[in-house]
Amino acid sequence: MADTLRTRVARVIAGGAHALLDKIEDAAPVAMFDQSLREVDVVTDDVRTELGRVAASRHLAQQQHQRLNAEHTLLEASVATALAESREDLARTAVARQLDIEAQLPVLEGSLGDLAQQEKELASYVDALKGKRREMEAAVRDFEASRRAVAAPAPCAPAGSADARLDAAENAFKRHYERQTGLNPASRGTTLQEVAKLRQLDELVRNNKIDERLAAFKAKV
């Protein structure tokens, strides 16, 4: 993976949720929220693109490795047949081709190892970025909740005014949530169901990883 992409991932991961809240305090909250999450999404998309390229390269290298191995095996039989027919010239040609293949195989095997390592690294970066996004979303939700609490009127204020302010705050949060996720208000019900299912699936995978880690710790104990 290019160092520039690795550096971008590291910079996003290194940025703490508290740093995001500090920025939100000093700037337009909705704009800063959108900008920060958009940066995470852009980097995540770039990592996924690179992951797809590396996976495709590894697949092609794997196919070439298998093809050369199969050809090497066939040439073994060809050498035996040529010698049985007293065609040493053909046997020499087959052996020469075998030597060429044997020179290529270690290079391909080294490339496969490098690509597999890159693929594993990129996949871990995607997981890390998804975790960072969850952390940022949670921080913003906490910030919004605290801001609504501060904006709430004193107990002596009319109940209708408090409800109106709370509704306005919730509607503002929903609006920039829709802008961030691309949800269409006209089809909000169906889209939210799909988003909920995807989040449940993501959470299921994450919970499985947590269970596996806990099982490993229990085994050590």
C-alpha positions in Angstrom: 0.0 0.0 0.0 1.2 3.5 -0.8 2.7 5.4 2.1 0.5 8.3 1.4 -2.7 6.2 1.9 -1.2 4.6 5.0 -0.4 8.1 6.3 -3.9 9.3 5.7 -5.4 6.3 7.6 -3.0 6.9 10.5 -3.9 10.6 10.6 -7.7 9.8 10.7 -7.2 7.1 13.4 -5.0 9.3 15.5 -7.6 12.1 15.6 -9.5 11.6 18.8 -13.2 12.2 19.4 -12.4 14.9 21.9 -10.5 16.8 19.2 -13.6 16.6 17.0 -15.7 18.0 19.8 -13.2 20.9 20.3 -13.5 21.7 16.6 -17.3 21.6 16.8 -17.3 23.9 19.8 -15.3 26.5 17.8 -17.1 26.2 14.5 -20.4 25.5 12.8 -21.4 22.2 14.4 -23.2 20.7 11.4 -20.6 21.7 8.9 -17.8 20.3 11.1 -19.7 17.1 11.7 -20.2 16.6 8.0 -16.6 17.4 7.1 -15.1 15.1 9.7 -17.3 12.1 8.8 -16.8 12.8 5.1 -13.1 12.6 5.6 -13.3 9.2 7.2 -15.6 8.0 4.4 -13.3 9.2 1.7 -10.3 7.5 3.2 -12.3 4.3 3.8 -13.4 4.3 0.1 -9.8 4.8 -1.0 -8.6 1.9 1.2 -11.4 -0.3 -0.1 -10.4 0.6 -3.7 -6.8 -0.3 -3.0 -7.9 -3.5 -1.3 -9.8 -4.5 -4.4 -6.8 -3.8 -6.6 -4.5 -5.8 -4.3 -7.0 -8.7 -4.1 -7.3 -8.8 -7.9 -3.5 -8.8 -8.3 -3.1 -11.6 -5.9 -5.8 -13.6 -7.7 -4.0 -13.1 -11.0 -0.6 -14.1 -9.5 -2.2 -17.1 -8.0 -3.6 -18.2 -11.3 -0.2 -17.7 -13.0 1.5 -19.7 -10.2 -0.9 -22.6 -10.6 -0.6 -22.5 -14.4 3.2 -22.7 -14.3 3.2 -25.5 -11.7 0.8 -27.5 -14.0 3.0 -26.8 -17.0 6.1 -27.9 -15.1 4.3 -31.2 -14.2 3.3 -31.8 -17.9 6.9 -31.1 -19.0 8.1 -33.8 -16.7 6.1 -36.4 -18.6 7.1 -34.8 -21.9 10.8 -35.3 -21.1 10.2 -38.9 -20.3 8.3 -39.5 -23.5 10.9 -37.7 -25.6 13.8 -39.7 -24.1 11.8 -43.0 -24.6 11.5 -42.0 -28.3 15.2 -41.2 -28.5 14.4 -37.5 -29.1 16.9 -35.9 -26.9 16.5 -32.6 -28.7 12.9 -32.4 -27.7 13.8 -33.4 -24.1 16.3 -30.6 -23.9 13.7 -28.1 -25.0 11.3 -29.3 -22.4 14.0 -29.2 -19.7 15.0 -25.7 -20.7 11.4 -24.6 -20.3 11.3 -26.3 -16.9 14.3 -24.3 -15.8 12.6 -21.1 -16.9 9.5 -22.0 -14.9 11.6 -22.8 -11.8 13.2 -19.4 -12.0 9.8 -17.6 -12.1 8.1 -19.6 -9.3 10.1 -18.1 -6.4 9.4 -14.6 -7.7 5.7 -15.3 -7.9 5.6 -16.9 -4.5 7.3 -13.8 -3.0 4.8 -11.6 -4.7 1.9 -13.7 -3.4 3.2 -13.3 0.1 3.6 -9.6 -0.2 0.1 -9.2 -1.7 -1.5 -11.4 1.0 0.2 -9.2 3.6 -1.0 -6.0 1.9 -4.6 -7.4 1.7 -4.6 -8.3 5.4 -3.2 -4.9 6.3 -5.8 -3.1 4.2 -8.7 -5.1 5.6 -7.5 -4.2 9.1 -7.5 -0.5 8.1 -11.1 -0.8 6.9 -12.1 -2.2 10.3 -10.2 0.5 12.1 -11.8 3.3 10.1 -15.3 1.8 10.7 -14.5 1.8 14.4 -13.3 5.4 14.2 -16.5 6.4 12.5 -18.6 4.8 15.2 -16.5 6.6 17.9 -17.0 9.9 16.1 -20.8 9.4 15.7 -21.1 8.5 19.4 -19.1 11.6 20.4 -21.4 13.8 18.2 -24.5 12.2 19.7 -23.3 12.9 23.2 -22.5 16.5 22.1 -26.0 17.0 20.6 -27.6 15.5 23.8 -25.6 17.9 26.0 -26.4 20.8 23.8 -30.1 20.0 23.9 -30.0 19.8 27.7 -28.3 23.2 27.9 -30.9 24.7 25.4 -33.8 23.4 27.4 -35.7 26.1 29.3 -35.9 26.5 33.1 -38.7 24.5 34.8 -40.9 27.6 35.1 -41.0 28.0 31.3 -44.1 26.8 29.4 -44.1 23.1 28.6 -45.0 23.8 25.0 -41.8 25.9 24.5 -39.6 23.1 25.9 -41.2 20.5 23.5 -40.9 22.9 20.6 -37.1 23.4 21.3 -36.6 19.7 21.7 -38.4 18.9 18.5 -36.4 21.6 16.6 -33.1 20.1 17.9 -34.1 16.6 17.0 -35.3 17.7 13.5 -31.9 19.5 12.9 -30.1 16.3 13.9 -32.2 14.3 11.6 -31.6 16.7 8.7 -27.8 16.6 8.8 -28.0 12.8 9.4 -30.0 12.5 6.2 -27.5 14.7 4.4 -24.6 12.6 5.7 -26.2 9.2 4.9 -27.9 10.2 1.7 -31.3 9.1 2.9 -34.3 10.3 1.0 -36.9 11.8 3.3 -39.7 10.7 0.9 -38.6 7.0 1.3 -37.3 7.3 4.8 -39.1 4.2 6.2 -37.7 1.7 3.7 -34.2 3.2 3.6 -33.9 3.3 7.4 -34.9 -0.4 7.5 -32.2 -1.3 5.0 -29.7 0.8 7.0 -30.7 -0.8 10.2 -30.2 -4.3 8.7 -26.8 -3.4 7.5 -25.9 -2.0 10.9 -27.2 -5.2 12.6 -25.0 -7.3 10.3 -22.0 -5.1 11.0 -22.7 -5.3 14.7 -23.1 -9.1 14.5 -19.7 -9.5 12.9 -18.2 -7.2 15.5 -19.9 -9.1 18.3 -18.5 -12.4 16.9 -15.0 -10.9 17.0 -15.6 -9.8 20.6 -16.8 -13.3 21.6 -13.8 -14.9 19.9 -11.4 -12.5 21.8 -13.2 -13.3 25.1 -12.9 -17.0 24.5 -9.2 -16.7 23.8 -8.8 -14.8 27.1 -10.8 -17.4 29.0 -8.6 -20.1 27.5 -5.5 -18.4 28.8 -7.0 -18.1 32.3 
